[in-house]
Amino acid sequence: MLPLSGERTDAKGIIKNASDSGDILRGTSTLKRGGAHMLKNGVVMDVTTVEQAQIAEDAGAVSVMVLDKLPSDVRKAGGVARTASIRIIEDIMDSVTIPVMAKCRIGHVYEAKVLEETNVDMIDESEVLTPADENHHIWKWDFTTPFVNGARSLSEALRRIEEGAAMIRTKGEPGTGNVAEAVTHIKKVNDELRSIKAIYDSGDKQDLVRMAREFKVSYDIVEETAKLGRLPVVNFAAGGIATPADAAYLMSLGCDGIFVGSGIFNANDAKERARAIVLATTFWNESEKVKEAQKMIDERQSMLGLDVKTLELRMQERGSSA
Amino acid sequence: MSLTVGVLAIQGDVHENIISTETALKELGVEGTVVGVKTAEDVSKLDGLIIPGGESTTIGQLSLVNSSLKTIKEKIEHGMPVLGICAGMILLSKTSNDRIIGKTDQPLLDLLDIKLERNSFGRQKESFEADVPMNSINIPKFNGVFIRAPSVSDVGSGVEILAKFNEKIVAVKKGNMMCVAFHPELTEDVSLHKYFVNLIKKSKI
């Protein structure tokens, strides 16, 4: 069964309906977190067109994420990045059988409502877009559609889960083709999980209270997470993944799956690369298979990539303090 | 006698099924181990297999890669019990159509004579929990967790219907094969996993 720590049974997003075969419930934590569980060990690919979405599905992606521009192009274009065109999202929903996600701005309740009305399968409240509210994220319990949020630390992840996120991903540094930040974030979350687990195992409740204060979340979610020794929701890697070896490395660090943003469709060998990243994610613990996957791509076709130290815009910092 | 039960570990909610099956073995007092399986060699050692929920297009394509799909098919044809859950139900079927997109050419095991409709109850937002009684296998009350679930629109001869929801068929069985459109591994109730363990036990005698 699913860990459900931090869930709110009074959430507005839970809908009770009568049907011929008895009462039905929609929007429960089991359904939202369960939906994310079905993506485990899979790759979610950023796409901007129907054609890209079909390439992703044929490559074995578990889901596609629809954006107006790929993160690296958002970086180049500057200006305000908003949610994608509804018509393009609908066209993609009509052309693939896998779940379709879309991004809304951090704190932008009505972009999220529009996406829920469009009937996307999951909403990503994303730092890749320009935040609409620096101080508040969306209260995701008001929605029947599940949300995924980015996090760079355990405290950020737990704050998002307490707001109703059904899935977490590392932030990494989007649109850079540089996996370093995603690696740092997942290692930090893992270290923090190990330390609260150790506190839980030692039976020191006072120290857990101290952690809850430090994380700015309730004691209950800290205690349950500490007991589990992992996040109570699925945790994917995201931000800067560009090659099969990148994907396999993050899986080996304990991620439940992979998001690939600019890495596929900004490369010149998108079709082969999409397939290769799926293979490396599935068979990450078989070096031979990861090598075969890596051989399918040509490093000269990879996106150029950016050194994170030289960036003027650090997307990962958006919404982190709230 | 010790049973080896496998959960196909290509993609999807593998871990939850391992836990549910371990609990079922324990509650029944049946000796056995539960393992995640990926390769044809892993599959060949099993007494029973669960194909879990996930994305059927992904699981199908990737189990073709290492030929585990072929071994699974042969083992089932030789009588190994199999439980297909959601995506697993789709993979076991002979024909699968998407409710919106229609015919798809995804790889299927092509074993169970049922006609599948993918995403039959709608998308994630329309996913639901409801009570699904399965009286013919002595499970009178069961919380069905339906996530972008398929349903069976038609069954061939000899396929037993275990449950319907709003006139749509959501659980079926034929001999050593059974499938459900909902997710028993996402609930605390292990009665369906227990029923499956007993099916494996009987197949060994």
Interface residues (C-beta under 8 A of the other chain):
Chain A: M1 L2 S19 D20 S21 G22 D23 I24 L25 R26 G27 T28 T30 L31 G34 G35 H37 M38 L39 K40 N41 G42 E57 G60 A61 V62 S63 M93 D94 S95 V96 T97 I98 P99 E116 N119 V120 D121 M122 T144 T145 P146 V278 L279 T282 F283
Chain B: A9 I10 Q11 G12 D13 V14 H15 E16 I19 S20 K38 G53 G54 E55 T57 T58 Q61 L62 V65 N66 C86 A87 D98 I100 I101 T104 R118 N119 G122 R123 Q124 K125 E126 S127 F128 E129 A130 D131 V145 I147 R148 K164 F165 N166 E167 H183 E185 L186 T187 E188
